């Protein structure tokens, strides 16, 4: 069987196998099969590289003292607007707030307490309001941290998906970025102690978007899988010395086919897909970095979104480097000078 017949057989095999693979993996498998065929490479099995596990949810939860305000003067609480918030917290639903609903409640309470604390009250009521306000101020950062680190929707997003992002598909990208931006702006408002603004930014809106779209889970899995793919493929390719593919500086049918595989399937499909992943990562990570900086989850997220992207870029450069060396020693014009 000559090289041309072998390539035709490879194409037929690729079409059959490609149909059974999901988007993202299919393009990688297609290019891998063509490359393996034209260069007679040993089979490379893709083993998914491990990631750092998320810390257990219970280990991240910061216990919150249950500060009750039942002793506040009834007339004062009505006049100040605290009565409805006290009733909300003491209701059956208020006693089992999720961490996100608890955060929103505490922010609304702080906005009211900040106003109440500026009013003139008889003692000891004035002192009681001030003490509760100061206690709530001391708690709010840990309440926000509990939401960031233990909310079920957020933790679900920081786990890998079981599928990759599809080429040329940005579904959920804008919505996910908008959700992260809302949470970052909420963090800024809390840091600035702007309780009026913070109380109007309900984290539930962001969580609803992140629950609906699994974009961020797919992004980290796509980075992880493509990195694993290069780790398996690069050593096979680098075992071949480019100089052995052309004798006497002659072009061959094999090199002609390899040129097509490189330009059409690597540059056209794989590199375009990796550029898409890079764009998504470069816009997502700064928001995640700002949101989770100085938290226990930051090292895990950095490994999944930043370090994997950096390692993937190095592996890509190594892969392209082999073609660049081939371009130097063989007259194929694979890459520009």
Secondary structure as the mmCIF struct_conf table of DSSP 4:
data_model
#
loop_
_struct_conf.conf_type_id
_struct_conf.id
_struct_conf.beg_label_comp_id
_struct_conf.beg_label_asym_id
_struct_conf.beg_label_seq_id
_struct_conf.end_label_comp_id
_struct_conf.end_label_asym_id
_struct_conf.end_label_seq_id
HELX_RH_AL_P HELX_RH_AL_P1 UNK A 3 UNK A 18
TURN_TY1_P TURN_TY1_P1 UNK A 19 UNK A 20
BEND BEND1 UNK A 21 UNK A 21
HELX_LH_PP_P HELX_LH_PP_P1 UNK A 22 UNK A 22
TURN_TY1_P TURN_TY1_P2 UNK A 23 UNK A 24
HELX_RH_AL_P HELX_RH_AL_P2 UNK A 25 UNK A 39
TURN_TY1_P TURN_TY1_P3 UNK A 40 UNK A 40
HELX_LH_PP_P HELX_LH_PP_P2 UNK A 41 UNK A 43
HELX_LH_PP_P HELX_LH_PP_P3 UNK A 48 UNK A 50
HELX_LH_PP_P HELX_LH_PP_P4 UNK A 52 UNK A 56
HELX_RH_AL_P HELX_RH_AL_P3 UNK A 57 UNK A 60
TURN_TY1_P TURN_TY1_P4 UNK A 70 UNK A 71
BEND BEND2 UNK A 72 UNK A 72
HELX_RH_AL_P HELX_RH_AL_P4 UNK A 74 UNK A 80
TURN_TY1_P TURN_TY1_P5 UNK A 81 UNK A 81
HELX_RH_AL_P HELX_RH_AL_P5 UNK A 82 UNK A 90
BEND BEND3 UNK A 91 UNK A 91
TURN_TY1_P TURN_TY1_P6 UNK A 92 UNK A 93
HELX_RH_3T_P HELX_RH_3T_P1 UNK A 94 UNK A 96
HELX_RH_AL_P HELX_RH_AL_P6 UNK A 99 UNK A 116
TURN_TY1_P TURN_TY1_P7 UNK A 117 UNK A 118
BEND BEND4 UNK A 119 UNK A 119
TURN_TY1_P TURN_TY1_P8 UNK A 123 UNK A 124
HELX_RH_AL_P HELX_RH_AL_P7 UNK A 125 UNK A 150
HELX_RH_AL_P HELX_RH_AL_P8 UNK A 152 UNK A 157
TURN_TY1_P TURN_TY1_P9 UNK A 158 UNK A 158
BEND BEND5 UNK A 159 UNK A 159
BEND BEND6 UNK A 162 UNK A 163
HELX_LH_PP_P HELX_LH_PP_P5 UNK A 164 UNK A 166
TURN_TY1_P TURN_TY1_P10 UNK A 167 UNK A 168
TURN_TY1_P TURN_TY1_P11 UNK A 171 UNK A 172
HELX_RH_AL_P HELX_RH_AL_P9 UNK A 173 UNK A 191
TURN_TY1_P TURN_TY1_P12 UNK A 192 UNK A 193
HELX_RH_AL_P HELX_RH_AL_P10 UNK A 195 UNK A 199
TURN_TY1_P TURN_TY1_P13 UNK A 200 UNK A 200
HELX_RH_AL_P HELX_RH_AL_P11 UNK A 203 UNK A 212
HELX_RH_AL_P HELX_RH_AL_P12 UNK A 215 UNK A 238
TURN_TY1_P TURN_TY1_P14 UNK A 239 UNK A 239
BEND BEND7 UNK A 240 UNK A 240
HELX_RH_3T_P HELX_RH_3T_P2 UNK A 242 UNK A 245
BEND BEND8 UNK A 247 UNK A 247
TURN_TY1_P TURN_TY1_P15 UNK A 248 UNK A 249
HELX_RH_AL_P HELX_RH_AL_P13 UNK A 253 UNK A 260
HELX_RH_PI_P HELX_RH_PI_P1 UNK A 261 UNK A 271
HELX_RH_AL_P HELX_RH_AL_P14 UNK A 272 UNK A 292
TURN_TY1_P TURN_TY1_P16 UNK A 293 UNK A 294
BEND BEND9 UNK A 295 UNK A 295
TURN_TY1_P TURN_TY1_P17 UNK A 296 UNK A 297
HELX_RH_AL_P HELX_RH_AL_P15 UNK A 298 UNK A 301
HELX_RH_PI_P HELX_RH_PI_P2 UNK A 302 UNK A 307
HELX_RH_AL_P HELX_RH_AL_P16 UNK A 308 UNK A 329
BEND BEND10 UNK A 330 UNK A 330
TURN_TY1_P TURN_TY1_P18 UNK A 331 UNK A 332
BEND BEND11 UNK A 335 UNK A 335
#
